[in-house]
Amino acid sequence: MTQRLKEEVLFILLIAAVMVAALVLSVDYPLIARLMPQVVAVSALVLLAIELANTWRRRGAEARGVPVWGSKFRRTAPYFAWLAALYGGIALAGMLPAAFLFTFAFCWRVGGMRWWVAALATIALIAVLTGFGEAFNLRWPEGYLFDPYR
């Protein structure tokens, strides 16, 4: 199997592990709350199985012994770090503050937007999230630092 296909299989398995974790973590939720994560996770697992089968069909000659953690992982690792920072921010500060900081920082630093355009986009996102919260009576997740019920 070529280096590229090994990296693709590794990436597929990594995403599949995240989807399985979402399934396992959502088991204890009430029915109405676990529907969305479980539907998304099962759908993603089906699509990942199809992609894994297609990738396996394309396997070719054995790689030259280059490490599996190659260029594709080096290109995607910063984005996984951004997502990990977002999830860490949600756990610590809550959904809305973390979304605000993440959106502004990502648009400005990675997206290359001017700071004021990134700020406008962030304010628009927070306004929409707040509007959805009010319209659908949602309680956005509170972080460990600010949760009044802890």
Backbone torsions as a table, in degrees:
resi	resn	phi	psi	omega
1	MET	NA	138.1	-177.9
2	THR	-73.4	164.1	179.5
3	GLN	-59.1	-43.2	-178.7
4	ARG	-62.2	-42.9	-179.7
5	LEU	-68.8	-34.7	175.8
6	LYS	-61.6	-43.2	179.5
7	GLU	-65.7	-38.0	178.2
8	GLU	-65.4	-41.8	178.5
9	VAL	-64.6	-42.7	178.2
10	LEU	-60.8	-43.2	179.1
11	PHE	-64.5	-43.6	178.2
12	ILE	-59.7	-44.1	-179.6
13	LEU	-67.2	-34.9	176.9
14	LEU	-64.4	-46.2	178.6
15	ILE	-66.1	-37.8	177.8
16	ALA	-62.8	-38.3	177.5
17	ALA	-63.5	-38.6	177.1
18	VAL	-64.3	-41.6	-179.6
19	MET	-67.5	-38.9	176.8
20	VAL	-64.7	-40.2	177.2
21	ALA	-61.7	-40.3	177.7
22	ALA	-62.9	-39.6	177.3
23	LEU	-63.8	-46.4	-177.4
24	VAL	-65.8	-43.0	-177.9
25	LEU	-69.9	-27.0	-176.6
26	SER	-87.4	-1.8	-177.8
27	VAL	-62.4	-37.4	-176.4
28	ASP	-83.5	-4.5	179.4
29	TYR	-71.5	156.3	171.1
30	PRO	-62.0	158.4	-173.8
31	LEU	-53.6	-47.8	-175.8
32	ILE	-65.7	-30.3	-179.4
33	ALA	-82.4	-27.3	-176.9
34	ARG	-91.3	-8.5	-178.9
35	LEU	-59.1	-52.0	-175.6
36	MET	-63.7	-51.2	-179.4
37	PRO	-61.8	-36.0	-178.4
38	GLN	-73.0	-39.5	177.5
39	VAL	-64.2	-44.3	179.4
40	VAL	-64.9	-44.4	-177.9
41	ALA	-65.2	-43.6	179.6
42	VAL	-66.4	-42.0	177.5
43	SER	-61.1	-44.0	179.1
44	ALA	-64.7	-39.4	178.6
45	LEU	-64.5	-38.5	176.5
46	VAL	-63.2	-46.9	179.3
47	LEU	-64.8	-36.7	177.2
48	LEU	-66.6	-36.7	176.9
49	ALA	-64.1	-41.2	177.6
50	ILE	-64.3	-44.0	179.0
51	GLU	-65.0	-37.3	177.5
52	LEU	-64.7	-40.7	177.1
53	ALA	-63.7	-42.0	178.0
54	ASN	-65.5	-39.9	178.5
55	THR	-66.1	-41.0	179.1
56	TRP	-63.6	-36.0	178.0
57	ARG	-65.1	-29.6	-177.2
58	ARG	-86.5	2.6	-175.7
59	ARG	-59.9	145.3	-176.8
60	GLY	-126.8	-143.1	-179.4
61	ALA	-66.9	155.0	-178.7
62	GLU	-67.1	142.6	-178.8
63	ALA	-67.6	164.9	-175.9
64	ARG	-81.7	10.5	-178.3
65	GLY	93.3	16.3	175.7
66	VAL	-71.4	140.6	179.9
67	PRO	-57.3	146.5	-177.5
68	VAL	-67.1	-30.1	-178.8
69	TRP	-78.9	71.7	-173.1
70	GLY	-95.6	-149.8	-171.7
71	SER	-66.1	-33.5	-179.6
72	LYS	-64.9	-40.7	178.7
73	PHE	-67.4	-40.0	178.8
74	ARG	-62.5	-31.8	178.8
75	ARG	-77.3	-31.9	-176.8
76	THR	-93.4	-19.1	-177.0
77	ALA	-57.4	-41.3	178.7
78	PRO	-61.4	-33.7	179.8
79	TYR	-71.6	-35.9	174.0
80	PHE	-65.3	-35.7	176.6
81	ALA	-64.7	-41.0	176.6
82	TRP	-61.1	-44.6	179.3
83	LEU	-65.4	-39.1	177.2
84	ALA	-62.9	-39.4	177.0
85	ALA	-64.4	-39.3	177.2
86	LEU	-62.2	-47.6	-179.7
87	TYR	-65.4	-37.2	175.4
88	GLY	-64.4	-40.1	177.0
89	GLY	-64.6	-39.3	177.0
90	ILE	-62.8	-43.0	-179.4
91	ALA	-65.4	-37.2	-176.6
92	LEU	-87.5	-48.2	-171.8
93	ALA	-105.1	-21.1	-177.4
94	GLY	111.0	169.0	-173.7
95	MET	-64.8	-53.6	-174.3
96	LEU	-67.2	-46.2	176.7
97	PRO	-63.2	-39.5	179.9
98	ALA	-67.6	-40.4	177.5
99	ALA	-64.0	-38.5	178.4
100	PHE	-61.9	-52.9	-178.4
101	LEU	-64.4	-43.9	-178.3
102	PHE	-63.4	-48.3	-176.9
103	THR	-61.6	-46.0	179.7
104	PHE	-62.6	-50.1	-176.6
105	ALA	-64.5	-42.5	-177.8
106	PHE	-68.2	-45.1	179.3
107	CYS	-63.2	-39.6	-176.5
108	TRP	-75.3	-48.9	-173.9
109	ARG	-82.6	-50.1	-175.5
110	VAL	-87.7	-42.6	-178.2
111	GLY	-74.1	-17.0	178.3
112	GLY	73.7	18.2	178.0
113	MET	-74.7	155.0	170.5
114	ARG	-65.9	153.5	-174.0
115	TRP	-61.8	-36.0	-177.5
116	TRP	-74.6	-30.3	175.3
117	VAL	-70.3	-41.0	176.8
118	ALA	-63.0	-39.1	178.5
119	ALA	-65.5	-41.9	177.2
120	LEU	-63.6	-42.9	178.2
121	ALA	-63.2	-39.6	179.5
122	THR	-66.7	-42.8	178.3
123	ILE	-64.0	-39.5	177.2
124	ALA	-63.3	-42.5	178.9
125	LEU	-62.8	-46.1	-178.9
126	ILE	-64.8	-36.8	176.8
127	ALA	-63.2	-42.3	179.0
128	VAL	-66.5	-44.5	178.9
129	LEU	-62.8	-41.2	177.2
130	THR	-65.0	-41.0	176.8
131	GLY	-61.7	-44.1	176.1
132	PHE	-62.0	-40.3	179.4
133	GLY	-61.4	-41.4	179.0
134	GLU	-72.9	-42.2	-176.4
135	ALA	-67.3	-38.1	-176.0
136	PHE	-105.7	10.7	177.8
137	ASN	54.8	48.9	-179.9
138	LEU	-92.5	145.3	171.6
139	ARG	-110.6	103.1	-178.6
140	TRP	-63.8	147.3	-179.1
141	PRO	-58.3	134.2	175.8
142	GLU	-94.4	146.0	178.9
143	GLY	-78.9	166.8	178.3
144	TYR	-62.1	-28.7	-178.3
145	LEU	-77.6	-27.1	-172.3
146	PHE	-121.4	6.5	-176.8
147	ASP	-74.0	117.9	-177.3
148	PRO	-72.9	-11.0	-176.3
149	TYR	-96.8	4.7	-179.7
150	ARG	-95.7	NA	NA
